[in-house]
Amino acid sequence: MAMSKVTGAGVGLALVFIILKCIYFVTGLHYSNYNLVILTNIICVLIAVGLAMYMARDTNGKLHALGIDRIKAGMRGGAIYAILVSTFDYFYYNNIDKKFFKDKIDARVE
């Protein structure tokens, strides 16, 4: 089954974010600069939507001229990104970084 370019934009940038989040965890930046993780996520989702809109083509291989078709393609790329990243986050916080929320709550209470 061939993957469309629109889907590939969402999948590719989701993998980029997952790899960067793991690097942040290993280096310890995840705790000290959590805003960096949030900024990386926002940048990756914007690039995924933008690339999907840029690469939107019809069945004949021509670029979509209408804005609504490009917006639909952008949302498809963004939806794939959101599903993959949220699935990774679920497993990440349940299996890899179990103490993250406990540390955040303890820091907030003190």
NUFI-591569 format. One line per 5 residues: number of its first residue (from 1); their letters; for each residue x, y, z of N, C-alpha, C. Coordinates in Angstrom, 1 decimal, padded with zeros to 4 digits. Example, Ala and Ser with C-alpha at 12.3 -4.5 7.8 and 13.67 -1.06 7.14 Angstrom:
residues 2
1) AS) 013.2:-005.7:007.8:012.3:-004.5:007.8:013.2:-003.3:007.8 ~ 012.8:-002.2:007.1:013.7:-001.1:007.1:012.9:000.0:007.9
end
This chain:
residues 110
1) MAMSK) 000.8:-001.2:000.0:000.0:000.0:000.0:000.9:001.2:000.0 ~ 000.7:002.1:-001.0:001.5:003.3:-001.1:001.0:004.4:-000.2 ~ 001.9:005.1:000.4:001.5:006.2:001.3:001.5:007.5:000.5 ~ 000.4:008.3:000.7:000.4:009.6:-000.1:001.4:010.6:000.5 ~ 001.7:011.6:-000.2:002.6:012.6:000.3:002.0:013.4:001.5
6) VTGAG) 000.7:013.5:001.5:000.0:014.2:002.6:000.2:013.4:003.8 ~ -000.1:012.1:003.8:000.1:011.3:004.9:001.5:011.2:005.3 ~ 002.4:011.1:004.4:003.9:011.1:004.7:004.4:012.3:005.4 ~ 003.8:013.4:005.2:004.2:014.6:005.9:003.8:014.5:007.4 ~ 002.7:014.0:007.6:002.2:013.8:009.0:003.0:012.8:009.7
11) VGLAL) 003.3:011.7:009.1:004.0:010.6:009.7:005.5:011.0:009.9 ~ 006.1:011.6:008.9:007.5:012.0:009.0:007.8:013.0:010.1 ~ 006.9:014.0:010.2:007.1:015.0:011.3:006.8:014.4:012.6 ~ 005.8:013.5:012.7:005.5:012.8:014.0:006.8:012.0:014.5 ~ 007.4:011.4:013.5:008.6:010.6:013.9:009.8:011.6:014.3
16) VFIIL) 009.9:012.7:013.7:010.9:013.7:014.1:010.6:014.2:015.5 ~ 009.3:014.5:015.8:009.0:014.9:017.2:009.3:013.8:018.2 ~ 008.9:012.6:017.9:009.2:011.5:018.8:010.6:011.3:019.1 ~ 011.4:011.4:018.0:012.9:011.2:018.2:013.4:012.4:019.1 ~ 013.0:013.6:018.8:013.5:014.8:019.6:013.0:014.7:021.0
21) KCIYF) 011.8:014.2:021.3:011.3:014.1:022.6:012.2:013.0:023.4 ~ 012.5:012.0:022.7:013.4:011.0:023.4:014.8:011.5:023.7 ~ 015.3:012.3:022.8:016.6:013.0:023.0:016.5:013.9:024.1 ~ 015.4:014.7:024.2:015.2:015.6:025.4:015.2:014.8:026.7 ~ 014.5:013.7:026.7:014.5:012.8:027.9:015.8:012.3:028.3
26) VTGLH) 016.6:011.8:027.3:017.9:011.3:027.7:018.9:012.3:028.1 ~ 018.8:013.5:027.6:019.7:014.6:027.9:019.3:015.4:029.2 ~ 018.0:015.2:029.6:017.5:015.8:030.8:016.9:017.2:030.5 ~ 016.8:017.6:029.3:016.2:018.9:028.9:014.7:018.8:029.1 ~ 014.1:017.6:029.2:012.7:017.4:029.4:012.2:018.0:030.7
31) YSNYN) 013.0:018.0:031.7:012.6:018.5:033.0:012.9:020.0:033.2 ~ 014.1:020.4:032.8:014.5:021.8:033.0:013.9:022.7:032.0 ~ 013.7:022.4:030.8:013.2:023.2:029.8:012.0:022.6:029.1 ~ 010.9:022.4:029.8:009.7:021.7:029.2:009.1:022.6:028.1 ~ 009.3:023.9:028.2:008.8:024.8:027.1:009.4:024.4:025.8
36) LVILT) 010.7:023.9:025.8:011.3:023.5:024.5:010.6:022.3:023.9 ~ 010.1:021.4:024.7:009.3:020.3:024.2:008.0:020.8:023.6 ~ 007.4:021.7:024.2:006.1:022.2:023.7:006.3:023.0:022.4 ~ 007.4:023.8:022.4:007.7:024.6:021.2:008.0:023.6:020.0 ~ 008.8:022.5:020.3:009.1:021.6:019.2:007.8:020.9:018.7
41) NIICV) 006.9:020.6:019.6:005.6:020.0:019.1:004.8:021.0:018.3 ~ 004.7:022.2:018.7:004.0:023.2:017.9:004.6:023.4:016.5 ~ 005.9:023.5:016.5:006.6:023.7:015.2:006.4:022.5:014.3 ~ 006.5:021.3:014.8:006.4:020.1:014.0:005.0:020.0:013.4 ~ 003.9:020.3:014.3:002.6:020.2:013.7:002.3:021.2:012.7
46) LIAVG) 002.9:022.4:012.8:002.7:023.5:011.8:003.4:023.1:010.5 ~ 004.6:022.5:010.6:005.3:022.1:009.4:004.5:021.0:008.7 ~ 004.0:020.0:009.5:003.2:018.9:009.0:002.0:019.4:008.2 ~ 001.3:020.3:008.8:000.1:020.9:008.1:000.5:021.7:006.8 ~ 001.6:022.5:007.0:002.0:023.3:005.9:002.5:022.4:004.7
51) LAMYM) 003.3:021.4:005.0:003.8:020.5:003.9:002.6:019.8:003.3 ~ 001.7:019.3:004.1:000.5:018.6:003.5:-000.2:019.5:002.6 ~ -000.4:020.8:003.0:-001.1:021.7:002.1:-000.3:022.0:000.8 ~ 001.0:022.1:001.0:001.9:022.4:-000.2:001.9:021.2:-001.2 ~ 001.8:020.0:-000.7:001.9:018.8:-001.5:000.6:018.3:-002.0
56) ARDTN) -000.5:019.0:-001.7:-001.8:018.5:-002.0:-002.0:018.4:-003.5 ~ -002.4:017.2:-004.0:-002.6:017.0:-005.5:-003.9:016.2:-005.7 ~ -004.4:016.4:-006.8:-005.6:015.6:-007.2:-005.2:014.3:-007.8 ~ -006.2:013.5:-008.3:-005.9:012.2:-008.8:-005.1:012.3:-010.1 ~ -005.1:013.4:-010.8:-004.3:013.5:-012.0:-002.9:014.0:-011.8
61) GKLHA) -002.6:014.2:-010.6:-001.2:014.7:-010.3:-001.0:016.2:-010.3 ~ -002.1:016.9:-010.5:-002.0:018.4:-010.6:-002.2:019.0:-009.2 ~ -001.5:020.1:-008.9:-001.7:020.7:-007.6:-003.1:021.3:-007.5 ~ -003.7:021.2:-006.3:-005.0:021.8:-006.1:-005.0:023.3:-006.2 ~ -005.9:023.8:-006.9:-005.9:025.3:-007.1:-006.8:025.9:-006.0
66) LGIDR) -007.9:025.2:-005.6:-008.8:025.7:-004.7:-008.3:025.6:-003.3 ~ -008.6:026.6:-002.5:-008.1:026.7:-001.1:-008.7:025.6:-000.2 ~ -009.9:025.3:-000.4:-010.6:024.3:000.5:-010.0:022.9:000.3 ~ -009.6:022.6:-000.9:-008.9:021.2:-001.1:-007.6:021.2:-000.4 ~ -006.9:022.3:-000.4:-005.6:022.3:000.3:-005.7:022.3:001.8
71) IKAGM) -006.8:023.0:002.3:-007.0:023.0:003.7:-007.4:021.6:004.2 ~ -008.2:020.9:003.4:-008.6:019.5:003.7:-007.3:018.6:003.8 ~ -006.4:018.8:002.8:-005.2:018.0:002.8:-004.3:018.3:004.0 ~ -004.3:019.6:004.4:-003.5:020.0:005.5:-004.0:019.4:006.8 ~ -005.3:019.4:006.9:-006.0:018.8:008.1:-005.7:017.3:008.2
76) RGGAI) -005.7:016.6:007.0:-005.4:015.2:007.0:-004.0:014.9:007.5 ~ -003.0:015.7:007.1:-001.7:015.6:007.6:-001.6:015.9:009.1 ~ -002.3:016.9:009.5:-002.3:017.3:010.9:-003.0:016.2:011.8 ~ -004.0:015.6:011.3:-004.7:014.6:012.0:-003.8:013.3:012.2 ~ -003.1:012.9:011.2:-002.2:011.8:011.3:-001.1:012.1:012.3
81) YAILV) -000.6:013.3:012.3:000.4:013.7:013.2:-000.1:013.7:014.7 ~ -001.3:014.2:014.9:-001.9:014.2:016.2:-002.2:012.8:016.7 ~ -002.7:011.9:015.9:-002.9:010.6:016.3:-001.6:009.8:016.7 ~ -000.6:010.0:015.9:000.6:009.3:016.2:001.3:009.9:017.4 ~ 001.4:011.2:017.6:002.0:011.8:018.7:001.3:011.5:020.0
86) STFDY) -000.1:011.6:020.0:-000.8:011.3:021.2:-000.7:009.8:021.6 ~ -000.7:008.9:020.7:-000.4:007.5:021.0:000.9:007.3:021.6 ~ 002.0:008.0:021.0:003.3:007.9:021.6:003.3:008.5:023.0 ~ 002.7:009.6:023.2:002.7:010.3:024.5:002.0:009.4:025.6 ~ 001.0:008.7:025.2:000.3:007.8:026.1:001.3:006.7:026.6
91) FYYNN) 002.0:006.1:025.7:002.9:005.0:026.1:004.2:005.6:026.7 ~ 004.6:006.8:026.3:005.7:007.5:026.9:005.5:007.8:028.4 ~ 004.4:008.4:028.7:004.2:008.7:030.1:003.8:007.5:031.0 ~ 003.3:006.5:030.4:002.9:005.3:031.2:004.1:004.3:031.3 ~ 005.1:004.3:030.4:006.1:003.3:030.4:007.5:003.9:030.6
96) IDKKF) 007.8:005.0:030.0:009.2:005.5:030.0:009.4:006.5:031.1 ~ 008.5:007.5:031.2:008.7:008.6:032.2:007.6:008.6:033.2 ~ 007.5:007.6:034.0:006.4:007.5:034.9:006.3:008.5:036.0 ~ 007.5:009.1:036.4:007.5:010.0:037.5:007.3:011.5:037.1 ~ 007.1:011.8:035.8:007.0:013.1:035.3:005.9:013.9:036.0
101) FKDKI) 004.7:013.3:036.0:003.5:014.0:036.6:003.7:014.1:038.1 ~ 004.2:013.1:038.7:004.4:013.2:040.2:005.4:014.3:040.5 ~ 006.4:014.4:039.8:007.4:015.5:040.0:006.8:016.9:039.8 ~ 006.0:017.0:038.8:005.3:018.3:038.5:004.4:018.7:039.6 ~ 003.6:017.7:040.1:002.6:018.0:041.2:003.4:018.3:042.5
106) DARVE) 004.4:017.6:042.7:005.2:017.9:044.0:005.9:019.3:043.9 ~ 006.3:019.7:042.7:006.9:021.0:042.6:005.9:022.1:042.7 ~ 004.7:021.8:042.3:003.6:022.8:042.3:003.1:022.9:043.8 ~ 003.1:021.8:044.5:002.6:021.9:045.9:003.5:022.6:046.8 ~ 004.8:022.4:046.6:005.8:023.1:047.5:006.0:024.5:047.3
end
